Amino acid sequence: MGMRTGAEMYANDAMVDKVVSTTLAVTGIIETVLSFTPFAPVSAAGATMAVTSALGMAAQKSFRGKL
């Protein structure tokens, strides 16, 4: 229940950053694959989700100061 050291906070922050980045990247890949399906609603949903994933990745990097 004490204070965490800077190293502990940095390690936790790095782990969260990797999880978020990986999740957004995998989501973008899945949605890009969906956008190539011939069924229009699935294709549109896939394209929309891929754009959303890319925006989320940019926001995450901007928030973390890695742009």
N, C-alpha and C positions, 0 to 999 in steps of 0.2 A: 504494500500500500504506500510505498514511498515514491519519491520522484524518479522518473526514468532518466537515464543518462542520454546525452546527445547521440551517442552511437546506437543505443537501442531505438530511439525515435527515428533516426536516419534509416536503420535497417527495416523498421516497420513501414516507413514511408516508401522505401524502395520496393518492398514486397507489394504494397497496395498499388503502386504505379505499374508494376509488371502485370499484376492481375487485370487491372483495368485496360491496359494497352493490349494484352493478349486477347481479352474478351472482345474488345472492339475490333481487333484485326480479324479474328475468327468469324465474328458476325458479318463483317464486310465481305469476307470470302464466300460465306454461305449465301448471302444475299446477291452477290455478283453471279454466282452459279444459277440462282433462281431467276435472275433477270434474263437468262438465255433460254428459258422454257418457252415453247410456242403458245402457251395459254396466256392471253393478254393480262388478265387480272393478277396472275402470279408473277408475270414479268414486271408489271408496274409496281407491285408490292416489293419485289426484289430490288428494283432500281431505287425506289424510295428508301428502303432500309439501308442500302449500300451508301447512299448519300448521307443519311443520318449517321451511319457509323463513321464515315469520313469526317463529318462535322464534329462528332463526339471525340474522335481522336485528336483533331486540331484543338478543340477546347481543353482537353486533358493536357496536351503538351503546352498550351499557352498558360494554363493554370499552374503547371509545374515549372514554367520558365525554361522550356526546352525547345522553343521555336528558333 
